[in-house]
Amino acid sequence: MARPAQGARYRGSIHDHPDFDPGQDAEALYTAMKGFGSDKEAILELITSRSNRQRQEVCQSYKSLYGKDLIADLKYELTGKFERLIVGLMRPLAYCDAKEVKDAISGIGTDEKCLIEILASRTNEQIHQLVAAYKEAYERDLESDITGDTSGHFQKMLVVLLQGTREEDDVVSEDLVQQDVQDLYEAGELKWGTDEAQFIYILGNRSKQHLRLVFDEYLKATGKPIEASIRGELSGDFEKLMLAVVKCVRSTPEYFAERLFKAMKGLGTRDNTLIRIMVTRSELDMLDIREIFRTKYEKSLYSMIKNDTSGEYKKALLKLCGGDDDAAGQFFPEAAQVAYQMWELSAVSRVEMKGTVRPTSDFNPDEDAKALRKAMKGLGTNEGAIIDIITHRSNAQRQQIRQTFKSHFGRDLMADLKSEVSGDLARLMLGLMMPPAHYDAKQLKKAMEGAGTDEKALIEILATRTNAEIRAINEAYKEDYHKSLEDALSSDTSGHFKRILVSLATGNREEGGEDRDQAGEDAQEIADTPSGDKASLETRFMTILCTRSFPHLRRVFQEFIKKTNYDVEHVIKKEMSGDVRDAFVAIVQSVKNKPLFFADKLYKSMKGAGTDEKTLTRIMVSRSEIDMLNIRREFIEKYDKSLHQAIEGDTSGDFRKALLALCGGED
């Protein structure tokens, strides 16, 4: 088992057992398997408490003492997933990988996901050991077996990775970084078709340090992350392999955290994946995987394994996990440093926000007005024509169409649409026809109307809009409803939640960049509040979160991690409750990554039984000209399916057709 380089801290969850005696362990295992039945508890306790090196010594002692093969006896005595897990632990890492690869290419069909996971994530040394172990165990050449079972560019990239010749020099040439950025751009975005060979050569051979800089520069040069270009230019297993390589270059522990989460989420568990990762990473980077898992998915890896598995299998997996990170939001010191650096990078890289709806060229409001009148005149309504025009015009162009419609026909286009279109489609079309500030004002009014208040809608709008947008909403609210937005909020909400909303509704958030000294003071201010002093904590958070600029707040969150080893979002979730907690979390998430905030809201509006059409409509209308393209990228990155696919699977008819037009394409 590979150990960390000299000076690096050990990040595995399994350690050498103190006072280790291989002969004694061999006897204990023999006793546990002797007679009728076997003592599974004793077996799992012993094997999961020894390092892989120690297990190999136990195997040797077992053979010397009893003339038997320990792995063969374990296979005979144990069954199912538990047997697969324990036997996996007994093999050296390279032989474990070799067995997994052999299983992936044996029989009918190929387990491409297994091949991708292993070959994309292993170091040069681990690849060389895997190739040698495969040769020794099966008397076959691994490259020949893989080329015989795969094809195309997917096969070519696998062969490149199998060479184990990725550059390992930490010295990076800036000129070569720029050249690789240009070559990747020309091989994909600028080319009719794609030059896959360039992607294979660069991603398959350059050092991780070099590629990280290439990815950063690619984002600056093109306005899109390399992952978006890969999804747009490549397809199938080749696309999945290249995305896995990119993820492992960025962070191998994060790649495995994602793989573990996906292995356990939803109905059923992908036990082979779960076993393979828990076995192979337990002495490498399990602590890092655990920390990223908890930060990313707001639950510990331990708790997810505990809830998703059972019996001795569960007990063994939990031993490999090595502990429950139940203090949500608290970072290990090493992970806190990584989080700090991530904030540094996010402050440097500025991703351009792009909508999916843009002004149409050759715009003719006169023709559009006539086409809409024709679509609504006489018996029946041509919803397709209405959708096609409204979803392919910018909001400014729609306002011109409204005015032209009234000038030509003496009729109110909004009134005609209300009478001709109904249900979810009507709400969507009418929302698109309203100026953005008036649309937001109406959504806020609806959220406060009647019995009960839609606090989530109030939070979503007020926590995410800019000062200029908030001021425009105030004017629109006063104009449309003859009452100030502040008075409406004050009469419909109460306590700290009311104070937060009223503060946000003033549109007086500071603008401009960060103040490092002030950010340190702000972070200390909220860090110094005693745990349990809820009122004081809420007041301090409100003073800072509702007034400071977004760039400044990013620095505050970074300084907070540095001072406390906690993420501010998790502190809010731990110390606060109800609408106050939800409002502060929304502000924090918007500061961190606003497109991701909306991607999460869209996902939740469509997951499970039933669809929250109001939220879905509100976000698709309000973000279509601002950052819908960015939201799409965050959606597919987090949920492994495109927003287009989610809408297509969860809606129907003309409503679906209109939403897909606003979505603007399939990723």
Helices and strands as residue ranges (DSSP letters): H 22-33, H 40-47, H 52-66, H 70-77, H 80-90, H 93-105, H 112-121, H 124-138, H 142-149, H 152-162, H 174-187, H 196-205, H 208-222, H 226-233, H 236-264, H 271-281, H 286-297, H 301-308, H 311-321, H 333-348, H 365-376, H 383-390, H 395-409, H 413-420, H 423-433, H 436-448, H 455-464, H 467-481, H 485-492, H 495-505, H 516-527, H 534-545, H 550-564, H 568-575, H 578-606, H 613-623, H 628-639, H 643-650, H 653-663
